[in-house]
Amino acid sequence: RGVLITGSHSMVTSNESWSERLLPYIREMSETGIPVLGVCYGHQLIAKALGGRVSDHPKGPEVGTALLSLTEQGKQDDLLGSLPMQFYAHVTHSQSIIKLPKGADSLACNRHDPHQAVRFGAKLWGVQFHPEFTAQITDIYIDKQKQRLAEMGLKVDSLKSEVRETPDCNGLLKTFINTLCKP
């Protein structure tokens, strides 16, 4: 009924064999119309499969809870359209989609990343953020990376103080499964 391509601690640009083997399947799913949602790594892998470019983000990593805004296309989208114009989402990534594939539309953005959510086709979406994360999980991710984040000049205490629950964002998985993956 649908496919969810999850996040990973691997990097799309590492071109690992298991990841590279998914590319033709992603292209096939984009043509068959099966609903697909990519989260973080999955979001980036879909972009790569369809001709976009993924790389280390020029602004560095984005970690914590971020305020995102829907684009005009996002307001009309079947997956994201029920979200408020601005919503909070949990993020932890150092790579991003640098160039969208032809025909893709950015659905949500923020100051850090113009492609926080993308529709790649009629039933093919990707989100750079983590709708499956809770505030507790995000807090743990910050703790696990605190030394590296501090070395990169990020203020760990500030990141931790801004972590909050993201109920609007957390509902995306239910919307995907219950509304878009129906037989």
SEBA-807876 format. One record per atom (N, C-alpha, C): atom name; x, y, z. Coordinates in steps of 0.1 Angstrom, whole numbers, plus 5000, padded with zeros to 4 digits. Layout:
// residues N
+------+------+------+------+
: atom :   c1 :   c2 :   c3 :
+------+------+------+------+
:   CA :    X :    Y :    Z :
...
+------+------+------+------+
//
This chain:
// residues 183
+------+------+------+------+
: atom :   c1 :   c2 :   c3 :
+------+------+------+------+
:    N : 5008 : 4988 : 5000 :
:   CA : 5000 : 5000 : 5000 :
:    C : 5008 : 5013 : 5000 :
:    N : 5021 : 5012 : 5005 :
:   CA : 5029 : 5023 : 5006 :
:    C : 5043 : 5019 : 5011 :
:    N : 5053 : 5028 : 5009 :
:   CA : 5067 : 5025 : 5013 :
:    C : 5072 : 5037 : 5021 :
:    N : 5079 : 5034 : 5032 :
:   CA : 5085 : 5044 : 5040 :
:    C : 5100 : 5041 : 5040 :
:    N : 5108 : 5050 : 5035 :
:   CA : 5123 : 5049 : 5035 :
:    C : 5128 : 5058 : 5046 :
:    N : 5134 : 5051 : 5056 :
:   CA : 5137 : 5058 : 5069 :
:    C : 5150 : 5065 : 5068 :
:    N : 5153 : 5071 : 5080 :
:   CA : 5166 : 5078 : 5082 :
:    C : 5177 : 5067 : 5084 :
:    N : 5189 : 5072 : 5084 :
:   CA : 5201 : 5063 : 5086 :
:    C : 5212 : 5072 : 5092 :
:    N : 5221 : 5065 : 5098 :
:   CA : 5234 : 5072 : 5103 :
:    C : 5244 : 5073 : 5091 :
:    N : 5241 : 5065 : 5080 :
:   CA : 5249 : 5066 : 5068 :
:    C : 5247 : 5079 : 5061 :
:    N : 5256 : 5082 : 5052 :
:   CA : 5255 : 5094 : 5043 :
:    C : 5252 : 5090 : 5029 :
:    N : 5242 : 5096 : 5023 :
:   CA : 5239 : 5093 : 5009 :
:    C : 5251 : 5094 : 5000 :
:    N : 5260 : 5104 : 5002 :
:   CA : 5272 : 5106 : 4994 :
:    C : 5282 : 5095 : 4996 :
:    N : 5281 : 5086 : 5006 :
:   CA : 5290 : 5075 : 5007 :
:    C : 5288 : 5064 : 4997 :
:    N : 5276 : 5065 : 4990 :
:   CA : 5273 : 5055 : 4979 :
:    C : 5275 : 5041 : 4984 :
:    N : 5270 : 5037 : 4995 :
:   CA : 5272 : 5024 : 5000 :
:    C : 5263 : 5014 : 4992 :
:    N : 5268 : 5002 : 4990 :
:   CA : 5262 : 4993 : 4980 :
:    C : 5247 : 4990 : 4983 :
:    N : 5244 : 4988 : 4996 :
:   CA : 5230 : 4986 : 4999 :
:    C : 5221 : 4998 : 4995 :
:    N : 5226 : 5009 : 4997 :
:   CA : 5219 : 5022 : 4993 :
:    C : 5218 : 5023 : 4978 :
:    N : 5228 : 5021 : 4971 :
:   CA : 5228 : 5022 : 4957 :
:    C : 5219 : 5013 : 4950 :
:    N : 5217 : 5001 : 4956 :
:   CA : 5208 : 4991 : 4951 :
:    C : 5193 : 4995 : 4952 :
:    N : 5190 : 5005 : 4961 :
:   CA : 5177 : 5010 : 4962 :
:    C : 5173 : 5020 : 4951 :
:    N : 5182 : 5026 : 4945 :
:   CA : 5180 : 5037 : 4935 :
:    C : 5170 : 5033 : 4924 :
:    N : 5173 : 5021 : 4917 :
:   CA : 5163 : 5017 : 4906 :
:    C : 5149 : 5015 : 4912 :
:    N : 5148 : 5009 : 4924 :
:   CA : 5135 : 5007 : 4930 :
:    C : 5127 : 5020 : 4932 :
:    N : 5135 : 5030 : 4937 :
:   CA : 5128 : 5043 : 4939 :
:    C : 5123 : 5049 : 4926 :
:    N : 5132 : 5048 : 4915 :
:   CA : 5127 : 5053 : 4902 :
:    C : 5115 : 5045 : 4897 :
:    N : 5115 : 5032 : 4900 :
:   CA : 5103 : 5024 : 4895 :
:    C : 5090 : 5028 : 4903 :
:    N : 5092 : 5030 : 4917 :
:   CA : 5080 : 5034 : 4925 :
:    C : 5075 : 5048 : 4920 :
:    N : 5084 : 5057 : 4916 :
:   CA : 5080 : 5070 : 4912 :
:    C : 5071 : 5069 : 4899 :
:    N : 5073 : 5059 : 4891 :
:   CA : 5066 : 5057 : 4879 :
:    C : 5053 : 5049 : 4881 :
:    N : 5052 : 5041 : 4891 :
:   CA : 5040 : 5032 : 4893 :
:    C : 5030 : 5039 : 4902 :
:    N : 5033 : 5050 : 4909 :
:   CA : 5023 : 5057 : 4917 :
:    C : 5021 : 5051 : 4931 :
:    N : 5029 : 5042 : 4935 :
:   CA : 5028 : 5037 : 4949 :
:    C : 5032 : 5048 : 4958 :
:    N : 5024 : 5051 : 4969 :
:   CA : 5028 : 5062 : 4978 :
:    C : 5041 : 5058 : 4985 :
:    N : 5051 : 5068 : 4985 :
:   CA : 5064 : 5067 : 4991 :
:    C : 5066 : 5079 : 4999 :
:    N : 5072 : 5077 : 5012 :
:   CA : 5076 : 5088 : 5020 :
:    C : 5090 : 5085 : 5025 :
:    N : 5100 : 5094 : 5021 :
:   CA : 5113 : 5093 : 5026 :
:    C : 5116 : 5102 : 5038 :
:    N : 5122 : 5097 : 5048 :
:   CA : 5125 : 5105 : 5060 :
:    C : 5140 : 5107 : 5061 :
:    N : 5145 : 5119 : 5061 :
:   CA : 5159 : 5123 : 5063 :
:    C : 5168 : 5116 : 5052 :
:    N : 5174 : 5105 : 5056 :
:   CA : 5182 : 5098 : 5046 :
:    C : 5174 : 5094 : 5034 :
:    N : 5162 : 5089 : 5037 :
:   CA : 5153 : 5085 : 5026 :
:    C : 5149 : 5096 : 5017 :
:    N : 5147 : 5108 : 5023 :
:   CA : 5144 : 5120 : 5016 :
:    C : 5155 : 5123 : 5006 :
:    N : 5167 : 5123 : 5011 :
:   CA : 5179 : 5126 : 5003 :
:    C : 5181 : 5115 : 4992 :
:    N : 5179 : 5102 : 4996 :
:   CA : 5181 : 5091 : 4986 :
:    C : 5171 : 5092 : 4974 :
:    N : 5158 : 5096 : 4977 :
:   CA : 5149 : 5098 : 4967 :
:    C : 5153 : 5109 : 4957 :
:    N : 5158 : 5120 : 4963 :
:   CA : 5163 : 5131 : 4954 :
:    C : 5175 : 5126 : 4945 :
:    N : 5184 : 5119 : 4951 :
:   CA : 5195 : 5113 : 4943 :
:    C : 5190 : 5104 : 4932 :
:    N : 5181 : 5095 : 4935 :
:   CA : 5175 : 5085 : 4926 :
:    C : 5169 : 5092 : 4914 :
:    N : 5163 : 5104 : 4916 :
:   CA : 5155 : 5111 : 4906 :
:    C : 5163 : 5122 : 4899 :
:    N : 5176 : 5123 : 4902 :
:   CA : 5185 : 5133 : 4895 :
:    C : 5189 : 5145 : 4902 :
:    N : 5185 : 5146 : 4915 :
:   CA : 5189 : 5157 : 4923 :
:    C : 5203 : 5156 : 4929 :
:    N : 5208 : 5166 : 4936 :
:   CA : 5221 : 5165 : 4942 :
:    C : 5220 : 5166 : 4957 :
:    N : 5228 : 5157 : 4964 :
:   CA : 5229 : 5157 : 4978 :
:    C : 5243 : 5160 : 4982 :
:    N : 5245 : 5168 : 4993 :
:   CA : 5259 : 5171 : 4997 :
:    C : 5259 : 5175 : 5011 :
:    N : 5270 : 5177 : 5017 :
:   CA : 5271 : 5183 : 5030 :
:    C : 5265 : 5197 : 5029 :
:    N : 5257 : 5200 : 5039 :
:   CA : 5250 : 5213 : 5039 :
:    C : 5261 : 5225 : 5041 :
:    N : 5261 : 5235 : 5032 :
:   CA : 5271 : 5246 : 5034 :
:    C : 5270 : 5253 : 5047 :
:    N : 5259 : 5253 : 5054 :
:   CA : 5258 : 5259 : 5067 :
:    C : 5261 : 5250 : 5078 :
:    N : 5265 : 5238 : 5075 :
:   CA : 5268 : 5228 : 5086 :
:    C : 5255 : 5220 : 5090 :
:    N : 5257 : 5213 : 5101 :
:   CA : 5245 : 5205 : 5106 :
:    C : 5234 : 5213 : 5111 :
:    N : 5222 : 5206 : 5111 :
:   CA : 5211 : 5212 : 5118 :
:    C : 5206 : 5202 : 5127 :
:    N : 5205 : 5205 : 5140 :
:   CA : 5202 : 5196 : 5151 :
:    C : 5192 : 5203 : 5161 :
:    N : 5182 : 5196 : 5165 :
:   CA : 5173 : 5201 : 5175 :
:    C : 5159 : 5202 : 5171 :
:    N : 5152 : 5212 : 5175 :
:   CA : 5138 : 5214 : 5171 :
:    C : 5138 : 5227 : 5163 :
:    N : 5133 : 5226 : 5151 :
:   CA : 5134 : 5238 : 5141 :
:    C : 5120 : 5242 : 5138 :
:    N : 5118 : 5255 : 5136 :
:   CA : 5106 : 5261 : 5131 :
:    C : 5106 : 5261 : 5116 :
:    N : 5096 : 5254 : 5110 :
:   CA : 5095 : 5253 : 5095 :
:    C : 5083 : 5261 : 5090 :
:    N : 5083 : 5264 : 5078 :
:   CA : 5072 : 5271 : 5071 :
:    C : 5068 : 5264 : 5059 :
:    N : 5055 : 5263 : 5057 :
:   CA : 5050 : 5257 : 5044 :
:    C : 5052 : 5267 : 5033 :
:    N : 5054 : 5262 : 5021 :
:   CA : 5055 : 5270 : 5009 :
:    C : 5041 : 5271 : 5003 :
:    N : 5039 : 5278 : 4993 :
:   CA : 5025 : 5279 : 4986 :
:    C : 5021 : 5265 : 4982 :
:    N : 5031 : 5257 : 4976 :
:   CA : 5028 : 5244 : 4972 :
:    C : 5024 : 5235 : 4984 :
:    N : 5031 : 5237 : 4995 :
:   CA : 5029 : 5229 : 5007 :
:    C : 5015 : 5231 : 5012 :
:    N : 5010 : 5243 : 5011 :
:   CA : 4996 : 5246 : 5016 :
:    C : 4986 : 5237 : 5009 :
:    N : 4988 : 5234 : 4996 :
:   CA : 4979 : 5227 : 4988 :
:    C : 4982 : 5212 : 4988 :
:    N : 4992 : 5207 : 4994 :
:   CA : 4997 : 5193 : 4993 :
:    C : 4988 : 5184 : 5001 :
:    N : 4986 : 5172 : 4996 :
:   CA : 4978 : 5161 : 5002 :
:    C : 4984 : 5157 : 5016 :
:    N : 4997 : 5157 : 5017 :
:   CA : 5004 : 5152 : 5029 :
:    C : 5006 : 5163 : 5039 :
:    N : 5011 : 5175 : 5035 :
:   CA : 5015 : 5185 : 5044 :
:    C : 5004 : 5196 : 5045 :
:    N : 4994 : 5196 : 5036 :
:   CA : 4984 : 5207 : 5036 :
:    C : 4976 : 5209 : 5049 :
:    N : 4975 : 5199 : 5057 :
:   CA : 4967 : 5201 : 5069 :
:    C : 4976 : 5207 : 5081 :
:    N : 4989 : 5209 : 5079 :
:   CA : 4997 : 5215 : 5089 :
:    C : 4995 : 5230 : 5089 :
:    N : 4998 : 5236 : 5101 :
:   CA : 4997 : 5250 : 5102 :
:    C : 5008 : 5257 : 5093 :
:    N : 5007 : 5269 : 5089 :
:   CA : 5017 : 5276 : 5081 :
:    C : 5031 : 5275 : 5086 :
:    N : 5032 : 5276 : 5100 :
:   CA : 5045 : 5273 : 5106 :
:    C : 5043 : 5262 : 5116 :
:    N : 5053 : 5253 : 5117 :
:   CA : 5052 : 5242 : 5126 :
:    C : 5066 : 5238 : 5131 :
:    N : 5067 : 5232 : 5142 :
:   CA : 5080 : 5227 : 5147 :
:    C : 5082 : 5213 : 5143 :
:    N : 5095 : 5210 : 5140 :
:   CA : 5099 : 5196 : 5136 :
:    C : 5113 : 5193 : 5142 :
:    N : 5115 : 5180 : 5145 :
:   CA : 5128 : 5176 : 5150 :
:    C : 5138 : 5173 : 5138 :
:    N : 5150 : 5178 : 5140 :
:   CA : 5160 : 5177 : 5129 :
:    C : 5173 : 5172 : 5135 :
:    N : 5180 : 5164 : 5127 :
:   CA : 5194 : 5160 : 5129 :
:    C : 5200 : 5155 : 5116 :
:    N : 5207 : 5164 : 5109 :
:   CA : 5213 : 5160 : 5097 :
:    C : 5225 : 5170 : 5094 :
:    N : 5235 : 5165 : 5086 :
:   CA : 5246 : 5173 : 5082 :
:    C : 5246 : 5174 : 5066 :
:    N : 5238 : 5165 : 5060 :
:   CA : 5237 : 5165 : 5045 :
:    C : 5223 : 5170 : 5042 :
:    N : 5221 : 5175 : 5030 :
:   CA : 5208 : 5180 : 5025 :
:    C : 5207 : 5179 : 5010 :
:    N : 5195 : 5181 : 5005 :
:   CA : 5193 : 5182 : 4991 :
:    C : 5198 : 5196 : 4987 :
:    N : 5208 : 5196 : 4979 :
:   CA : 5214 : 5209 : 4974 :
:    C : 5207 : 5213 : 4961 :
:    N : 5203 : 5204 : 4953 :
:   CA : 5196 : 5207 : 4940 :
:    C : 5185 : 5197 : 4939 :
:    N : 5173 : 5202 : 4937 :
:   CA : 5161 : 5194 : 4935 :
:    C : 5161 : 5187 : 4922 :
:    N : 5156 : 5175 : 4921 :
:   CA : 5154 : 5169 : 4907 :
:    C : 5144 : 5177 : 4899 :
:    N : 5144 : 5176 : 4886 :
:   CA : 5135 : 5182 : 4878 :
:    C : 5121 : 5178 : 4881 :
:    N : 5112 : 5188 : 4882 :
:   CA : 5098 : 5186 : 4885 :
:    C : 5094 : 5185 : 4900 :
:    N : 5104 : 5185 : 4909 :
:   CA : 5101 : 5184 : 4923 :
:    C : 5097 : 5198 : 4928 :
:    N : 5089 : 5198 : 4939 :
:   CA : 5084 : 5210 : 4945 :
:    C : 5088 : 5210 : 4960 :
:    N : 5094 : 5221 : 4964 :
:   CA : 5096 : 5223 : 4979 :
:    C : 5083 : 5226 : 4985 :
:    N : 5080 : 5219 : 4996 :
:   CA : 5067 : 5221 : 5003 :
:    C : 5069 : 5228 : 5017 :
:    N : 5081 : 5227 : 5023 :
:   CA : 5084 : 5233 : 5036 :
:    C : 5098 : 5237 : 5036 :
:    N : 5101 : 5248 : 5043 :
:   CA : 5115 : 5253 : 5044 :
:    C : 5117 : 5260 : 5057 :
:    N : 5130 : 5264 : 5059 :
:   CA : 5133 : 5273 : 5070 :
:    C : 5146 : 5280 : 5066 :
:    N : 5152 : 5288 : 5075 :
:   CA : 5164 : 5296 : 5072 :
:    C : 5175 : 5287 : 5068 :
:    N : 5176 : 5275 : 5074 :
:   CA : 5187 : 5266 : 5072 :
:    C : 5186 : 5258 : 5059 :
:    N : 5174 : 5254 : 5056 :
:   CA : 5173 : 5244 : 5045 :
:    C : 5160 : 5248 : 5037 :
:    N : 5162 : 5251 : 5024 :
:   CA : 5150 : 5254 : 5015 :
:    C : 5142 : 5242 : 5011 :
:    N : 5147 : 5230 : 5014 :
:   CA : 5140 : 5217 : 5010 :
:    C : 5137 : 5208 : 5022 :
:    N : 5130 : 5213 : 5032 :
:   CA : 5127 : 5205 : 5044 :
:    C : 5117 : 5195 : 5041 :
:    N : 5108 : 5198 : 5031 :
:   CA : 5098 : 5188 : 5026 :
:    C : 5097 : 5190 : 5011 :
:    N : 5096 : 5179 : 5004 :
:   CA : 5096 : 5180 : 4989 :
:    C : 5085 : 5169 : 4984 :
:    N : 5078 : 5174 : 4974 :
:   CA : 5070 : 5164 : 4966 :
:    C : 5078 : 5162 : 4953 :
:    N : 5081 : 5149 : 4951 :
:   CA : 5089 : 5145 : 4940 :
:    C : 5081 : 5141 : 4928 :
:    N : 5068 : 5137 : 4931 :
:   CA : 5059 : 5133 : 4921 :
:    C : 5045 : 5132 : 4928 :
:    N : 5035 : 5127 : 4921 :
:   CA : 5022 : 5127 : 4925 :
:    C : 5020 : 5120 : 4939 :
:    N : 5027 : 5109 : 4941 :
:   CA : 5026 : 5102 : 4954 :
:    C : 5040 : 5099 : 4960 :
:    N : 5049 : 5108 : 4958 :
:   CA : 5063 : 5106 : 4963 :
:    C : 5068 : 5118 : 4970 :
:    N : 5069 : 5116 : 4984 :
:   CA : 5073 : 5128 : 4992 :
:    C : 5086 : 5124 : 5000 :
:    N : 5093 : 5135 : 5004 :
:   CA : 5104 : 5134 : 5013 :
:    C : 5104 : 5145 : 5023 :
:    N : 5108 : 5142 : 5035 :
:   CA : 5110 : 5152 : 5046 :
:    C : 5124 : 5151 : 5052 :
:    N : 5131 : 5162 : 5053 :
:   CA : 5144 : 5162 : 5059 :
:    C : 5143 : 5160 : 5074 :
:    N : 5132 : 5164 : 5080 :
:   CA : 5130 : 5163 : 5094 :
:    C : 5125 : 5149 : 5098 :
:    N : 5123 : 5148 : 5111 :
:   CA : 5119 : 5135 : 5117 :
:    C : 5106 : 5135 : 5123 :
:    N : 5095 : 5132 : 5116 :
:   CA : 5082 : 5132 : 5122 :
:    C : 5080 : 5121 : 5133 :
:    N : 5089 : 5111 : 5133 :
:   CA : 5088 : 5100 : 5142 :
:    C : 5095 : 5103 : 5156 :
:    N : 5102 : 5114 : 5156 :
:   CA : 5109 : 5118 : 5169 :
:    C : 5100 : 5125 : 5179 :
:    N : 5104 : 5123 : 5191 :
:   CA : 5097 : 5130 : 5202 :
:    C : 5108 : 5140 : 5208 :
:    N : 5104 : 5148 : 5217 :
:   CA : 5114 : 5158 : 5223 :
:    C : 5124 : 5150 : 5230 :
:    N : 5121 : 5139 : 5237 :
:   CA : 5130 : 5131 : 5244 :
:    C : 5141 : 5125 : 5235 :
:    N : 5136 : 5120 : 5223 :
:   CA : 5146 : 5114 : 5214 :
:    C : 5155 : 5125 : 5208 :
:    N : 5150 : 5136 : 5205 :
:   CA : 5158 : 5147 : 5200 :
:    C : 5169 : 5152 : 5211 :
:    N : 5164 : 5152 : 5223 :
:   CA : 5173 : 5156 : 5234 :
:    C : 5185 : 5145 : 5235 :
:    N : 5182 : 5133 : 5234 :
:   CA : 5192 : 5122 : 5234 :
:    C : 5202 : 5124 : 5222 :
:    N : 5196 : 5127 : 5210 :
:   CA : 5205 : 5129 : 5199 :
:    C : 5215 : 5141 : 5201 :
:    N : 5210 : 5151 : 5207 :
:   CA : 5219 : 5163 : 5210 :
:    C : 5229 : 5158 : 5220 :
:    N : 5225 : 5151 : 5230 :
:   CA : 5235 : 5146 : 5240 :
:    C : 5246 : 5138 : 5234 :
:    N : 5242 : 5129 : 5225 :
:   CA : 5251 : 5119 : 5219 :
:    C : 5261 : 5126 : 5210 :
:    N : 5257 : 5138 : 5205 :
:   CA : 5266 : 5146 : 5196 :
:    C : 5272 : 5158 : 5202 :
:    N : 5271 : 5160 : 5215 :
:   CA : 5274 : 5173 : 5221 :
:    C : 5289 : 5177 : 5219 :
:    N : 5298 : 5168 : 5220 :
:   CA : 5312 : 5171 : 5218 :
:    C : 5314 : 5176 : 5203 :
:    N : 5309 : 5169 : 5194 :
:   CA : 5311 : 5172 : 5180 :
:    C : 5304 : 5185 : 5177 :
:    N : 5292 : 5187 : 5182 :
:   CA : 5285 : 5200 : 5179 :
:    C : 5292 : 5212 : 5185 :
:    N : 5297 : 5210 : 5197 :
:   CA : 5305 : 5221 : 5204 :
:    C : 5318 : 5224 : 5196 :
:    N : 5324 : 5214 : 5191 :
:   CA : 5336 : 5216 : 5183 :
:    C : 5333 : 5224 : 5170 :
:    N : 5321 : 5222 : 5165 :
:   CA : 5317 : 5229 : 5153 :
:    C : 5311 : 5243 : 5156 :
:    N : 5312 : 5247 : 5168 :
:   CA : 5307 : 5261 : 5172 :
:    C : 5293 : 5262 : 5176 :
:    N : 5285 : 5251 : 5176 :
:   CA : 5271 : 5252 : 5180 :
:    C : 5270 : 5252 : 5195 :
:    N : 5260 : 5259 : 5200 :
:   CA : 5258 : 5261 : 5215 :
:    C : 5248 : 5250 : 5219 :
:    N : 5254 : 5239 : 5225 :
:   CA : 5246 : 5227 : 5229 :
:    C : 5235 : 5231 : 5239 :
:    N : 5238 : 5239 : 5249 :
:   CA : 5228 : 5243 : 5259 :
:    C : 5216 : 5250 : 5252 :
:    N : 5219 : 5258 : 5243 :
:   CA : 5209 : 5266 : 5236 :
:    C : 5200 : 5256 : 5227 :
:    N : 5207 : 5247 : 5220 :
:   CA : 5199 : 5237 : 5213 :
:    C : 5190 : 5229 : 5222 :
:    N : 5195 : 5224 : 5233 :
:   CA : 5187 : 5216 : 5242 :
:    C : 5175 : 5225 : 5248 :
:    N : 5178 : 5237 : 5251 :
:   CA : 5167 : 5245 : 5257 :
:    C : 5155 : 5248 : 5247 :
:    N : 5158 : 5247 : 5234 :
:   CA : 5148 : 5249 : 5224 :
:    C : 5140 : 5236 : 5219 :
:    N : 5144 : 5225 : 5225 :
:   CA : 5137 : 5213 : 5222 :
:    C : 5123 : 5213 : 5228 :
:    N : 5113 : 5209 : 5220 :
:   CA : 5099 : 5209 : 5224 :
:    C : 5092 : 5198 : 5217 :
:    N : 5080 : 5194 : 5221 :
:   CA : 5072 : 5184 : 5214 :
:    C : 5067 : 5190 : 5201 :
:    N : 5065 : 5182 : 5191 :
:   CA : 5061 : 5186 : 5178 :
:    C : 5048 : 5179 : 5173 :
:    N : 5037 : 5181 : 5180 :
:   CA : 5025 : 5173 : 5177 :
:    C : 5020 : 5175 : 5163 :
:    N : 5021 : 5187 : 5157 :
:   CA : 5016 : 5188 : 5143 :
:    C : 5024 : 5179 : 5133 :
:    N : 5037 : 5180 : 5135 :
:   CA : 5047 : 5172 : 5127 :
:    C : 5045 : 5157 : 5129 :
:    N : 5043 : 5153 : 5141 :
:   CA : 5042 : 5139 : 5145 :
:    C : 5030 : 5133 : 5138 :
:    N : 5020 : 5140 : 5134 :
:   CA : 5008 : 5135 : 5128 :
:    C : 5010 : 5131 : 5113 :
:    N : 5022 : 5135 : 5107 :
:   CA : 5024 : 5133 : 5093 :
:    C : 5024 : 5118 : 5089 :
:    N : 5030 : 5110 : 5098 :
:   CA : 5031 : 5095 : 5095 :
:    C : 5017 : 5089 : 5095 :
:    N : 5008 : 5093 : 5104 :
:   CA : 4994 : 5088 : 5104 :
:    C : 4987 : 5093 : 5091 :
:    N : 4989 : 5105 : 5088 :
:   CA : 4983 : 5110 : 5075 :
:    C : 4988 : 5102 : 5063 :
:    N : 5001 : 5100 : 5063 :
:   CA : 5006 : 5092 : 5052 :
:    C : 5000 : 5078 : 5051 :
:    N : 4999 : 5071 : 5062 :
:   CA : 4995 : 5057 : 5063 :
:    C : 4979 : 5057 : 5061 :
:    N : 4972 : 5065 : 5069 :
:   CA : 4957 : 5064 : 5069 :
:    C : 4950 : 5070 : 5057 :
:    N : 4957 : 5080 : 5051 :
:   CA : 4950 : 5088 : 5041 :
:    C : 4956 : 5085 : 5027 :
:    N : 4969 : 5084 : 5026 :
:   CA : 4975 : 5083 : 5013 :
:    C : 4979 : 5069 : 5009 :
:    N : 4979 : 5059 : 5018 :
:   CA : 4982 : 5045 : 5015 :
:    C : 4970 : 5036 : 5015 :
:    N : 4959 : 5041 : 5012 :
:   CA : 4947 : 5033 : 5012 :
:    C : 4947 : 5025 : 4999 :
:    N : 4941 : 5012 : 5000 :
:   CA : 4941 : 5004 : 4988 :
:    C : 4932 : 5009 : 4977 :
+------+------+------+------+
//
